[in-house]
């Protein structure tokens, strides 16, 4: 990275030792003019992701650390910028830096390397210090995101010989759902909560990491340990191996089990559950470790566990494992006005679904029964899930978006219980639209699977879909592989409407460009030409093209021009290949035989 020499001086400090090299930052020990030691972290903005810099142009880690004052978290001292002259041939580059208090000590990772396993009382003392620091961060609406033995350090300069501090705040951020605003490639996968691999970093994922650190102190290895080197240090291979072990193997305390009190084991098991909604918060985890709060989940096959399983209606799942945490939402968009084209489908849904659900007295008078649901199928990227959301907005109905992972359970038949609870929750707030994303993964053809549990889940779906419209529930499934869906699902009285969503035609593509460019600084735009240049492109491709052109325009501080847009089109290939398109057209011919309303227009979506 920056490679400061050991006698480099700046702002009253002198570099004495390089401590750690990172992807875009390095850490040093430095001395002030009175000979006092401090830690210094210096950042290379050229290598740093833009998301790590706030709107004021400041490094987010520095901005967060300025506000943090807690005895269990490394303490901010000051910050500034270093201008490096000819050192390393970098000629006058400016680098932000941050100074934090220095303390003599040892990393927890180093202690574990020496001792392997720690006594339970000692390990609890250390983890309570970590939890105290995390509680402070969480109260500030911040998440550390990187609790590992390498980021927990003992402060030997403190009067308390067991004082610990959380260090390295480089991944600290508010809770994240989606793409985090920090790099994840340098996170230790063995201490990452399962949901973080899907972009969810929150207080519960910090609790998971803290529990993993405690488990490591007590057993000598991280939970569900694997050797990353055996997977070539490939994060995707490591993630899949961890996922398989977490799903198929119980938490193994090995030789340390007899030395760990049951209350501690039970608390660790619950804190390490894959279902983040069933975990503790920091305060509850601390109380459970002290025996002040009883965890719901317990390890092993002792009598209490067996009793608990027997009282779970023979499903293997308990009430808390079947809870559905999918929110019932009200849309705030413009409904069908946000969709380009699809007028025939919009009219059909308005007349045959929305009208009937909104006018119950008329429906009863004329004995009208609305369809239970529809399947939107076709090429990826055409906005099938987006249409479901806009349908809910247009109708004013409640909306629930469900992914396959939302219904997962580590318990036998646990997913069946969640499916039942999901429909109950929707029926409790009618009318509600439930959109099942990647519906084929939830209701696969039972003749193609050899899994009684999964077949049971399909059967549960069939039961819940039967005339669900009578309860004010309308189901929309989206799928790129409708041929994989169990045929029984696609019968009248369950999923009544089969709607093929092909590539957007020229008119739809033109409208997409207009809506995406609306409200942005633009020059003169030839929308007809843009539509002609983007034949075979799906709506998500056009979204990317407009955003890419806007980025290029923003970089030079000018309007979005036709040239920027055409250059972006040249550099962006259609995301769906010709072979795939032909395959989807063949599937359309097959499924139109099942569909009662043929001839829907070839149009697309605006996202």
C-alpha positions as CSV (number, residue, x, y, z in Angstrom):
1,X,0.0,0.0,0.0
2,X,1.6,3.3,1.1
3,X,4.8,1.9,2.8
4,X,5.9,4.7,5.1
5,X,9.5,4.4,6.2
6,X,10.0,3.8,9.9
7,X,11.4,7.3,10.6
8,X,8.8,9.1,8.6
9,X,7.5,12.2,10.5
10,X,4.2,14.0,10.2
11,X,2.1,16.4,12.4
12,X,4.2,15.8,15.5
13,X,4.3,12.0,15.1
14,X,7.0,9.6,14.0
15,X,6.4,6.2,12.4
16,X,8.2,3.4,14.3
17,X,6.7,0.1,13.1
18,X,4.4,-1.3,10.4
19,X,1.8,-3.5,12.2
20,X,-0.7,-4.6,9.6
21,X,-1.2,-4.3,5.8
22,X,-4.7,-4.1,4.4
23,X,-6.3,-3.9,1.0
24,X,-6.7,-0.1,1.2
25,X,-5.3,0.8,4.6
26,X,-2.2,0.1,6.7
27,X,-1.7,0.3,10.4
28,X,1.5,1.6,12.2
29,X,2.7,2.2,15.7
30,X,3.8,5.9,16.0
31,X,5.4,8.1,18.7
32,X,4.4,11.7,19.5
33,X,7.0,14.3,20.3
34,X,6.9,13.3,24.0
35,X,7.7,9.7,23.2
36,X,4.2,8.4,23.8
37,X,3.0,5.5,21.6
38,X,-0.2,5.5,19.5
39,X,-1.8,3.4,16.8
40,X,-2.1,5.1,13.3
41,X,-4.2,3.9,10.4
42,X,-3.6,5.5,7.0
43,X,-6.0,5.1,4.0
44,X,-5.4,5.0,0.2
45,X,-8.5,6.7,-1.3
46,X,-7.7,5.4,-4.8
47,X,-8.0,1.8,-3.6
48,X,-10.9,2.4,-1.2
49,X,-14.4,1.7,-2.4
50,X,-16.4,4.9,-2.8
51,X,-19.0,3.5,-0.5
52,X,-16.5,3.8,2.4
53,X,-16.5,7.6,2.0
54,X,-19.4,9.7,3.2
55,X,-21.1,12.6,1.5
56,X,-18.6,15.0,3.1
57,X,-15.7,13.2,1.5
58,X,-14.5,11.8,4.8
59,X,-13.6,8.2,5.5
60,X,-16.6,6.6,7.2
61,X,-14.4,4.7,9.7
62,X,-12.8,7.9,10.9
63,X,-16.2,9.6,11.2
64,X,-17.7,6.8,13.2
65,X,-14.6,6.6,15.5
66,X,-14.9,10.3,16.4
67,X,-18.2,9.6,18.0
68,X,-17.3,6.4,19.9
69,X,-16.2,6.6,23.6
70,X,-16.3,3.2,25.3
71,X,-13.8,1.4,27.5
72,X,-14.2,-1.8,25.5
73,X,-13.6,-0.2,22.1
74,X,-10.3,1.3,20.8
75,X,-10.3,5.0,21.5
76,X,-10.0,7.8,18.8
77,X,-7.4,10.5,19.4
78,X,-7.2,12.6,16.3
79,X,-7.1,12.5,12.5
80,X,-5.7,14.4,9.6
81,X,-3.9,14.0,6.2
82,X,-0.4,13.1,5.3
83,X,1.2,14.4,2.2
84,X,3.9,12.0,1.0
85,X,6.6,13.5,-1.2
86,X,8.9,11.2,-3.1
87,X,8.6,8.3,-0.6
88,X,8.0,5.2,-2.7
89,X,7.7,7.3,-5.8
90,X,4.3,8.6,-4.9
91,X,5.1,12.3,-5.4
92,X,2.9,14.5,-3.3
93,X,-0.1,12.2,-2.7
94,X,-2.4,13.0,0.2
95,X,-3.6,10.2,2.5
96,X,-6.1,10.5,5.4
97,X,-5.0,9.0,8.6
98,X,-6.5,8.4,12.1
99,X,-4.6,8.2,15.4
100,X,-6.0,6.0,18.2
101,X,-4.7,5.3,21.7
102,X,-2.0,2.8,22.1
103,X,-2.0,0.1,24.7
104,X,0.3,-2.9,25.3
105,X,-1.4,-6.1,25.0
106,X,-2.1,-9.3,23.1
107,X,-4.6,-10.4,20.5
108,X,-7.1,-13.0,21.5
109,X,-6.0,-14.9,18.4
110,X,-2.4,-14.9,19.8
111,X,-3.6,-16.1,23.2
112,X,-5.6,-19.0,21.6
113,X,-2.5,-19.9,19.5
114,X,-0.6,-20.3,22.8
115,X,-3.3,-22.0,24.9
116,X,-5.7,-23.5,22.4
117,X,-8.6,-23.7,24.9
118,X,-9.5,-21.3,27.7
119,X,-11.4,-22.1,31.0
120,X,-15.0,-21.3,30.8
121,X,-15.0,-18.6,33.5
122,X,-12.1,-16.8,31.8
123,X,-13.7,-17.0,28.4
124,X,-17.0,-15.6,29.7
125,X,-15.1,-12.7,31.3
126,X,-13.6,-11.8,27.9
127,X,-16.8,-12.2,26.0
128,X,-18.7,-10.0,28.4
129,X,-16.3,-7.2,27.6
130,X,-16.9,-7.8,23.9
131,X,-20.7,-7.7,24.5
132,X,-20.4,-4.5,26.5
133,X,-18.7,-2.9,23.5
134,X,-21.2,-4.2,21.0
135,X,-24.1,-3.0,23.2
136,X,-22.6,0.5,23.1
137,X,-22.3,0.3,19.3
138,X,-25.8,-1.1,18.7
139,X,-27.2,1.7,20.9
140,X,-25.5,4.0,18.4
141,X,-27.2,2.2,15.5
142,X,-23.9,0.8,14.4
143,X,-22.7,-2.7,13.7
144,X,-19.1,-3.9,14.0
145,X,-19.4,-6.6,11.3
146,X,-16.0,-8.2,12.0
147,X,-15.9,-9.7,15.5
148,X,-13.2,-12.4,15.4
149,X,-10.3,-13.4,17.7
150,X,-8.0,-11.1,15.6
151,X,-10.2,-8.1,16.4
152,X,-10.4,-8.7,20.2
153,X,-7.3,-7.5,22.1
154,X,-6.3,-7.6,25.8
155,X,-5.3,-4.3,27.3
156,X,-2.3,-5.1,29.6
157,X,-1.9,-1.4,30.4
158,X,-5.3,-1.4,32.2
159,X,-5.4,-2.0,35.9
160,X,-7.9,-4.7,35.2
161,X,-5.8,-7.6,33.9
162,X,-8.8,-9.0,32.0
163,X,-9.8,-5.8,30.1
164,X,-10.5,-6.4,26.5
165,X,-11.0,-4.0,23.6
166,X,-12.7,-4.4,20.2
167,X,-10.2,-3.1,17.6
168,X,-10.3,-2.5,13.8
169,X,-13.5,-0.5,13.0
170,X,-12.9,-0.8,9.3
171,X,-16.1,-2.7,8.6
172,X,-18.3,-0.7,11.0
173,X,-21.6,0.5,9.5
174,X,-25.3,0.9,10.1
175,X,-27.3,-2.3,9.7
176,X,-27.2,-3.3,6.0
177,X,-29.6,-5.2,3.8
178,X,-28.3,-5.6,0.3
179,X,-24.8,-4.6,-0.9
180,X,-22.8,-3.5,2.1
181,X,-20.8,-0.2,1.9
182,X,-17.5,-2.0,2.8
183,X,-15.4,-4.8,1.3
184,X,-16.3,-8.3,2.5
185,X,-13.5,-10.3,0.9
186,X,-11.3,-9.8,3.9
187,X,-13.8,-11.0,6.4
188,X,-13.1,-14.3,8.1
189,X,-15.9,-16.7,6.8
190,X,-15.7,-18.9,9.8
191,X,-17.0,-16.2,12.1
192,X,-19.6,-14.7,9.7
193,X,-23.3,-15.3,10.3
194,X,-25.0,-17.2,7.5
195,X,-27.2,-14.2,6.5
196,X,-24.1,-12.0,5.9
197,X,-23.3,-14.0,2.7
198,X,-26.6,-12.6,1.4
199,X,-25.7,-9.1,2.3
200,X,-27.5,-8.8,5.7
201,X,-25.3,-7.4,8.4
202,X,-27.1,-6.3,11.6
203,X,-27.0,-6.6,15.4
204,X,-27.9,-10.3,15.2
205,X,-25.0,-11.1,12.9
206,X,-22.7,-9.4,15.5
207,X,-24.2,-11.6,18.2
208,X,-23.5,-14.7,16.0
209,X,-19.9,-13.6,15.6
210,X,-19.5,-13.0,19.3
211,X,-20.9,-16.5,20.1
212,X,-18.5,-18.0,17.5
213,X,-15.6,-16.3,19.3
214,X,-16.8,-17.7,22.6
215,X,-17.2,-21.2,21.1
216,X,-13.7,-20.9,19.8
217,X,-12.3,-20.0,23.2
218,X,-14.1,-23.0,24.8
219,X,-13.3,-25.6,22.1
220,X,-10.2,-24.5,20.3
221,X,-12.0,-24.3,16.9
222,X,-14.5,-22.1,15.2
223,X,-18.1,-23.6,15.1
224,X,-18.6,-26.0,12.1
225,X,-14.8,-25.6,11.4
226,X,-13.4,-26.2,8.0
227,X,-9.9,-25.6,6.6
228,X,-10.2,-22.7,4.1
229,X,-7.0,-23.9,2.4
230,X,-8.7,-27.1,1.5
231,X,-11.3,-25.0,-0.5
232,X,-8.5,-23.1,-2.2
233,X,-9.5,-20.1,0.0
234,X,-12.3,-19.6,-2.5
235,X,-15.1,-17.7,-0.6
236,X,-17.9,-19.3,-2.6
237,X,-16.6,-22.8,-1.9
238,X,-16.1,-22.0,1.7
239,X,-19.6,-20.6,2.0
240,X,-21.2,-23.6,0.4
241,X,-19.2,-26.0,2.7
242,X,-20.2,-24.0,5.8
243,X,-23.8,-23.9,4.7
244,X,-23.8,-27.7,4.2
245,X,-22.2,-28.4,7.6
246,X,-24.5,-25.9,9.5
247,X,-27.5,-27.6,7.9
248,X,-26.5,-31.2,8.3
249,X,-24.4,-31.3,11.5
250,X,-25.3,-30.3,15.1
251,X,-23.0,-28.0,16.9
252,X,-20.2,-30.1,18.4
253,X,-18.6,-29.1,21.6
254,X,-16.4,-32.2,21.4
255,X,-14.1,-32.9,24.4
256,X,-15.0,-29.5,26.0
257,X,-18.7,-30.3,26.4
258,X,-18.4,-31.7,30.0
259,X,-16.5,-28.6,31.1
260,X,-19.1,-26.1,29.9
261,X,-22.3,-25.4,32.0
262,X,-25.6,-26.2,30.3
263,X,-26.7,-22.6,30.5
264,X,-23.7,-21.5,28.5
265,X,-24.0,-24.3,25.9
266,X,-27.7,-23.6,25.4
267,X,-27.1,-19.8,25.0
268,X,-24.3,-20.5,22.4
269,X,-26.6,-22.8,20.4
270,X,-29.3,-20.3,20.2
271,X,-26.9,-17.5,19.3
272,X,-25.5,-19.6,16.5
273,X,-28.8,-20.5,15.0
274,X,-29.0,-19.9,11.2
275,X,-32.3,-18.2,11.6
276,X,-31.2,-14.7,12.6
277,X,-34.7,-13.8,13.9
278,X,-34.4,-16.5,16.5
279,X,-31.2,-15.2,17.9
280,X,-30.6,-13.1,21.0
281,X,-29.8,-9.4,21.0
282,X,-26.7,-8.5,22.9
283,X,-28.4,-7.9,26.2
284,X,-30.4,-11.2,26.1
285,X,-27.3,-13.1,25.1
286,X,-25.4,-11.8,28.1
287,X,-28.3,-12.6,30.4
288,X,-28.6,-16.1,29.0
289,X,-24.9,-16.8,29.5
290,X,-25.3,-15.8,33.1
291,X,-28.3,-18.1,33.5
292,X,-30.7,-15.1,34.0
293,X,-32.7,-15.9,30.8
294,X,-33.7,-19.3,29.4
295,X,-32.9,-19.9,25.8
296,X,-35.7,-21.5,23.7
297,X,-33.3,-23.8,21.9
298,X,-31.1,-26.3,23.7
299,X,-28.4,-28.6,22.4
300,X,-28.0,-32.4,22.5
301,X,-30.6,-35.1,23.0
302,X,-31.2,-34.9,26.7
303,X,-34.6,-35.4,28.3
304,X,-35.5,-31.8,28.2
305,X,-34.8,-31.6,24.5
306,X,-36.7,-34.7,23.7
307,X,-39.7,-33.4,25.7
308,X,-39.6,-30.2,23.8
309,X,-39.5,-32.0,20.5
310,X,-42.4,-34.2,21.5
311,X,-44.5,-31.2,22.3
312,X,-44.0,-29.6,18.9
313,X,-47.0,-31.2,17.2
314,X,-44.8,-34.0,15.8
315,X,-43.3,-31.6,13.3
316,X,-39.9,-31.2,14.9
317,X,-40.5,-27.4,14.9
318,X,-41.4,-25.2,17.8
319,X,-43.6,-22.1,17.8
320,X,-40.7,-19.7,17.5
321,X,-39.1,-21.6,14.5
322,X,-42.4,-21.3,12.6
323,X,-42.8,-17.6,13.1
324,X,-42.9,-15.6,9.9
325,X,-41.0,-12.3,9.9
326,X,-41.9,-11.2,6.4
327,X,-43.5,-7.7,6.7
328,X,-46.9,-6.8,5.4
329,X,-46.3,-3.6,3.4
330,X,-48.2,-0.9,1.7
331,X,-46.6,0.3,-1.5
332,X,-45.8,4.0,-2.0
333,X,-45.2,4.0,-5.8
334,X,-47.4,4.8,-8.7
335,X,-48.8,1.4,-9.4
336,X,-49.4,0.4,-13.0
337,X,-48.2,3.9,-14.1
338,X,-44.6,2.7,-13.4
339,X,-45.0,-0.2,-15.9
340,X,-44.4,0.4,-19.6
341,X,-47.0,-1.4,-21.8
342,X,-48.8,-4.5,-20.5
343,X,-52.1,-2.7,-20.9
344,X,-54.1,-5.8,-21.7
345,X,-52.8,-7.5,-18.6
346,X,-53.4,-4.4,-16.5
347,X,-57.0,-4.2,-17.7
348,X,-57.6,-7.9,-17.1
349,X,-56.3,-7.7,-13.5
350,X,-58.3,-4.5,-12.9
351,X,-61.6,-6.0,-14.0
352,X,-61.2,-9.7,-12.9
353,X,-59.2,-9.4,-9.7
354,X,-59.0,-5.9,-8.2
355,X,-62.6,-5.0,-8.9
356,X,-63.9,-8.3,-7.3
357,X,-61.6,-8.0,-4.3
358,X,-62.6,-4.4,-3.7
359,X,-66.3,-4.9,-4.1
360,X,-67.2,-7.8,-2.0
361,X,-71.0,-7.0,-1.9
362,X,-71.2,-6.9,-5.7
363,X,-69.1,-10.1,-5.9
364,X,-71.5,-11.9,-3.6
365,X,-74.5,-10.6,-5.5
366,X,-73.2,-11.8,-8.8
367,X,-71.5,-14.8,-7.3
368,X,-68.2,-13.7,-8.7
369,X,-65.1,-15.7,-7.6
370,X,-61.8,-13.9,-8.3
371,X,-58.8,-16.0,-9.4
372,X,-56.5,-17.2,-6.6
373,X,-53.3,-16.2,-8.3
374,X,-51.2,-16.0,-11.4
375,X,-47.7,-17.1,-12.5
376,X,-45.5,-14.6,-14.3
377,X,-42.8,-16.6,-16.2
378,X,-40.2,-15.8,-18.8
379,X,-36.7,-14.5,-19.2
380,X,-34.7,-13.2,-16.2
381,X,-34.6,-9.4,-15.8
382,X,-38.0,-8.5,-17.3
383,X,-39.4,-7.3,-14.0
384,X,-41.8,-10.1,-12.9
385,X,-41.4,-9.4,-9.2
386,X,-41.6,-5.7,-9.9
387,X,-45.0,-6.2,-11.6
388,X,-46.3,-8.0,-8.6
389,X,-45.3,-5.1,-6.4
390,X,-47.0,-2.6,-8.7
391,X,-50.1,-4.7,-8.9
392,X,-50.4,-4.4,-5.1
393,X,-49.8,-0.6,-5.3
394,X,-52.4,-0.2,-8.0
395,X,-55.0,-2.1,-6.0
396,X,-54.1,-0.6,-2.7
397,X,-53.7,-4.1,-1.3
398,X,-51.1,-5.2,1.2
399,X,-48.0,-6.8,-0.2
400,X,-45.7,-9.6,1.0
401,X,-42.5,-10.6,-0.9
402,X,-41.4,-14.1,-0.1
403,X,-38.1,-15.8,-1.1
404,X,-37.3,-19.5,-0.7
405,X,-34.9,-18.7,2.1
406,X,-37.7,-17.1,4.1
407,X,-39.4,-20.4,4.4
408,X,-36.4,-22.5,5.2
409,X,-36.1,-24.4,8.5
410,X,-33.6,-26.7,10.1
411,X,-36.5,-28.7,11.6
412,X,-38.3,-31.6,9.9
413,X,-41.5,-30.2,8.4
414,X,-40.6,-26.8,9.8
415,X,-41.1,-25.2,6.4
416,X,-44.6,-26.6,6.2
417,X,-45.4,-24.8,9.5
418,X,-44.0,-21.6,8.1
419,X,-46.0,-21.9,4.9
420,X,-49.2,-22.3,7.0
421,X,-48.3,-19.3,9.2
422,X,-47.5,-17.2,6.1
423,X,-51.0,-17.7,4.6
424,X,-52.6,-17.1,8.1
425,X,-50.7,-13.8,8.4
426,X,-51.8,-12.7,4.9
427,X,-55.4,-13.7,5.6
428,X,-55.4,-11.7,8.8
429,X,-54.8,-8.4,6.9
430,X,-56.9,-8.8,3.7
431,X,-56.7,-8.1,0.9
432,X,-53.1,-9.1,0.6
433,X,-50.9,-10.0,-2.3
434,X,-48.2,-12.7,-1.6
435,X,-45.5,-12.7,-4.2
436,X,-43.3,-15.8,-4.3
437,X,-40.0,-15.1,-6.0
438,X,-38.5,-18.0,-7.9
439,X,-41.7,-20.0,-7.3
440,X,-40.2,-23.1,-8.9
441,X,-37.8,-23.5,-6.0
442,X,-40.8,-23.6,-3.6
443,X,-43.1,-26.0,-5.4
444,X,-40.9,-28.3,-7.5
445,X,-42.4,-31.2,-9.5
446,X,-42.8,-33.9,-6.9
447,X,-42.1,-36.6,-9.6
448,X,-38.6,-35.2,-10.0
449,X,-37.6,-35.2,-6.3
450,X,-36.7,-37.9,-3.8
451,X,-37.3,-35.9,-0.6
452,X,-40.4,-36.6,1.5
453,X,-40.0,-33.4,3.4
454,X,-39.9,-31.3,0.3
455,X,-42.9,-33.2,-1.1
456,X,-44.7,-32.3,2.1
457,X,-44.0,-28.7,1.6
458,X,-45.5,-28.8,-2.0
459,X,-48.6,-30.5,-0.5
460,X,-48.9,-27.8,2.1
461,X,-48.8,-25.2,-0.7
462,X,-51.5,-27.0,-2.6
463,X,-53.7,-27.0,0.5
464,X,-53.1,-23.3,1.2
465,X,-53.6,-22.3,-2.4
466,X,-57.1,-23.9,-2.6
467,X,-59.5,-21.0,-2.9
468,X,-57.3,-18.7,-1.0
469,X,-59.0,-15.7,-2.8
470,X,-62.0,-16.3,-0.5
471,X,-59.8,-15.2,2.4
472,X,-58.7,-12.1,0.6
473,X,-55.3,-13.5,-0.4
474,X,-54.0,-13.3,-4.0
475,X,-50.9,-15.2,-4.9
476,X,-48.4,-14.2,-7.6
477,X,-45.5,-16.5,-8.4
478,X,-42.6,-15.6,-10.5
479,X,-40.3,-18.1,-12.3
480,X,-37.6,-18.4,-14.9
481,X,-38.3,-22.2,-15.0
482,X,-42.0,-22.9,-15.0
483,X,-41.4,-26.4,-16.4
484,X,-39.9,-27.2,-12.9
485,X,-43.2,-26.3,-11.1
486,X,-45.4,-29.2,-9.9
487,X,-48.4,-29.4,-12.4
488,X,-50.9,-29.6,-9.6
489,X,-50.0,-26.1,-8.5
490,X,-51.0,-24.7,-12.0
491,X,-54.6,-25.9,-11.9
492,X,-57.8,-23.8,-11.8
493,X,-58.6,-22.9,-8.2
494,X,-54.9,-22.6,-7.3
495,X,-52.8,-20.6,-9.8
496,X,-55.4,-19.7,-12.4
497,X,-53.5,-17.3,-14.7
498,X,-50.3,-18.2,-16.6
499,X,-48.7,-15.0,-18.0
500,X,-45.6,-15.1,-20.2
501,X,-43.4,-12.0,-19.8
502,X,-41.2,-11.8,-22.9
503,X,-38.5,-9.3,-23.9
504,X,-39.8,-5.7,-24.1
505,X,-40.7,-4.6,-27.6
506,X,-39.6,-1.3,-29.2
507,X,-42.4,0.8,-27.7
508,X,-41.8,-0.6,-24.2
509,X,-38.0,0.0,-24.5
510,X,-38.7,3.6,-25.6
511,X,-40.9,4.2,-22.6
512,X,-38.3,2.7,-20.3
513,X,-35.7,5.1,-21.4
514,X,-38.1,8.0,-21.0
515,X,-39.1,7.1,-17.4
516,X,-35.5,6.3,-16.3
517,X,-34.2,9.6,-17.7
518,X,-37.1,11.7,-16.2
519,X,-35.9,14.2,-13.7
520,X,-32.2,13.8,-14.7
521,X,-30.2,16.5,-16.5
522,X,-30.4,15.5,-20.1
523,X,-29.5,16.9,-23.5
524,X,-31.5,16.2,-26.6
525,X,-32.3,12.4,-26.6
526,X,-33.5,10.3,-29.6
527,X,-35.6,7.8,-27.8
528,X,-36.6,6.0,-31.0
529,X,-33.0,5.3,-31.8
530,X,-32.2,4.1,-28.3
531,X,-35.1,1.7,-28.6
532,X,-33.8,0.4,-31.9
533,X,-30.3,-0.1,-30.6
534,X,-31.5,-2.1,-27.6
535,X,-33.4,-4.9,-29.3
536,X,-33.1,-8.2,-27.3
537,X,-32.3,-6.2,-24.1
538,X,-34.4,-6.8,-21.0
539,X,-35.6,-4.1,-18.6
540,X,-32.7,-4.6,-16.1
541,X,-30.2,-4.1,-19.0
542,X,-31.8,-0.7,-19.8
543,X,-31.8,0.3,-16.2
544,X,-28.1,-0.4,-16.1
545,X,-27.4,1.5,-19.4
546,X,-29.2,4.7,-18.1
547,X,-27.4,4.6,-14.8
548,X,-24.0,4.0,-16.5
549,X,-24.6,6.9,-18.8
550,X,-25.6,9.1,-15.9
551,X,-22.4,8.2,-14.0
552,X,-20.3,9.2,-17.1
553,X,-22.2,12.5,-17.3
554,X,-21.8,13.2,-13.6
555,X,-18.1,12.6,-13.8
556,X,-17.7,15.4,-16.3
557,X,-20.4,17.6,-14.7
558,X,-22.5,17.8,-17.8
559,X,-25.9,16.6,-19.0
560,X,-26.7,13.0,-20.0
561,X,-26.3,13.0,-23.8
562,X,-27.2,10.7,-26.6
563,X,-23.5,9.9,-27.0
564,X,-23.2,8.8,-23.4
565,X,-26.2,6.5,-23.8
566,X,-25.1,5.0,-27.1
567,X,-21.6,4.4,-25.7
568,X,-23.1,2.6,-22.7
569,X,-25.2,0.5,-25.1
570,X,-22.1,-0.5,-27.0
571,X,-20.4,-1.6,-23.8
572,X,-23.4,-3.5,-22.5
573,X,-24.3,-6.8,-24.0
574,X,-27.9,-8.3,-23.6
575,X,-28.0,-10.3,-20.4
576,X,-30.1,-13.0,-21.9
577,X,-28.6,-15.0,-24.8
578,X,-30.3,-16.1,-28.0
579,X,-30.4,-19.8,-27.0
580,X,-32.1,-18.9,-23.8
581,X,-34.7,-16.7,-25.5
582,X,-35.5,-19.6,-27.9
583,X,-35.9,-21.9,-25.0
584,X,-38.3,-19.5,-23.2
585,X,-40.4,-19.2,-26.4
586,X,-40.7,-23.0,-26.6
587,X,-41.8,-23.1,-23.0
588,X,-44.3,-20.3,-23.8
589,X,-45.9,-22.5,-26.5
590,X,-46.2,-25.4,-24.0
591,X,-47.7,-23.3,-21.2
592,X,-50.1,-21.4,-23.3
593,X,-52.1,-24.6,-23.7
594,X,-52.8,-24.3,-20.0
595,X,-53.5,-20.6,-20.0
596,X,-57.1,-19.4,-20.3
597,X,-56.2,-15.9,-21.6
598,X,-53.9,-16.1,-24.6
599,X,-52.5,-13.4,-26.8
600,X,-51.1,-11.0,-24.2
601,X,-49.0,-8.3,-25.7
602,X,-45.2,-8.5,-26.0
603,X,-44.3,-5.8,-23.6
604,X,-41.9,-5.3,-20.7
605,X,-41.5,-3.5,-17.4
606,X,-40.0,-0.4,-16.0
607,X,-37.9,-0.8,-12.9
